[in-house]
Amino acid sequence: GTSNTYSINVIRTDAEETEDTKQPVEEKFGLSKLTIAGVTLNPKFDVETYEYKVDLKEDLTSLQIIAEANDEDAIVEIVGNENLQDGENVITILVKNDKTDDVATYQIIVNKSVELKEVQMSWLKPSTWGKEEIIKIIS
């Protein structure tokens, strides 16, 4: 049979030495995850991208936002995600760590354009109120 000889060089270093020389990859403070149910973020989520645009075709008054911080001590606060109107809405996501005073601010610009379907106004159906044409009464 044929025999091959391999030589392996093993270099041992002190564990402490490598910890000092190897710089940890400093992840930028902010969100580790940002998703909105049924909506595509533009551009794609990245921890260092602080502004997103979203097109909303449904008549939703708020979005289902999942925002997770990449720092376990951070608090995520979402402002402006209620009562969304037709047109441009700005939702602000604040990520802050009170211990380190780190703050990251993300903005989602929601462009809401709902195709209005003809809705018959009915006094019996409150959900149709406010969609009727304004009737001018001239006396």
PyMOL commands that set and color helices and strands:
alter all, ss='L'
color gray80, all
select helices_A, chain A and resi 15-21+126-128
alter helices_A, ss='H'
color red, helices_A
select strands_A, chain A and resi 31-36+51-56+65-69+75-79+87-97+102-112
alter strands_A, ss='S'
color yellow, strands_A
deselect
rebuild
show_as cartoon
